[in-house]
Amino acid sequence: MSDSYRQLLDATIQHLEGLKARGERSVVVAPETLRALAQAPAAARPAAPVRTVAPAATVAAAPVPAPRRIVATVTPKAAPALAPAPVVEEFVPGPVLEPAAKQAAFAALRERVLACVKCPHLASSRTNVVFGVGSIDARLMFVGEAPGADEDVQGEPFVGKAGELLTKIILATGLKRGDVYIGNILKCRPDTPGQTAGNRKPRPDEMATCLPYLHEQIDLIRPTVLVALGATAVEGLLGKTVGITRLRGHWQTYRGIPLMPTYHPAYLLRNQAVSEKRKVWEDMLQVMGKLGMPISEKQQNYFLKA
């Protein structure tokens, strides 16, 4: 199996897992691909075609709509004996907005999110919608899973102890919290009926409902690098459930943007071993490198034994 075929296969699997996590159960397969697959031997099977998805038109003072995807179901009689290769969908971002239009679009998106009641059980139990915080021109964007109790009260992501640690990590790179953008997949705290404390993991259906809002944030901000904080964030974004331990430190791609999975700061609060802190910092060193940021010898040697 060639390297190019392996790369295409990995990309296809990642794409299908993402579709499945968002509740989709079918993909588009070009008829010519089906005919080719039915005739070609396995060793010479053609690569899946790439379908370019054009973005919808952008209104200057409105949010940028997500690129449109047409999904159809392949009829059983048209399918060959072997399972067909799915169409690989290439994400194409919309046009860059002027600063004033970008500000207006972001403000309009915020108003829509603050008024959202798509999940009635979450809307009825929340104190605040936690939209996100930071620079809408940020080159670096962090994505967590969902607000906790502190975030629900203050209406801002990562303000508890885990948030304090995230701020320290950001400062250690040479950036300030206001230089980056911080958001979550879920904008409301997951309800915990019958519990007086604690949090719960967002359900797949809740993440799928809220994910389009995050997509609009990403498409407006256009960060150079994304960082997914924790296993749930990775599962929500990539549909991968193989475990953060295996994924962290390995670059992924999301909506055409390099994405670095790493441990959630809350994990480091529970496990304060120097070796685990070093792993997160190694991930951040890769992020700094991708951003073209200078890395000092002191930064390079953080958490290394003397």
Secondary structure, DSSP 8 states (H G I E B T S, - for coil): --HHHHHHHHHHHHHHHHHHHTT-------HHHHHHHHHS-GGG-----EEE-------TTS-------------GGGS-SS-----EEE--------HHHHHHHHHHHHHHHHT--SSHHHHHH-S-----EE-TT-SEEEEES---HHHHHHTSSS-SHHHHHHHHHHHHTT--GGGSEEEES-SS----TT-SS------HHHHHHHHHHHHHHHHHH--SEEEEESHHHHHHHH---S-HHHHTTS-EEETTEEEEEE--HHHHHH---HHHHHHHHHHHHHHHHHHT----HHHHTTT---
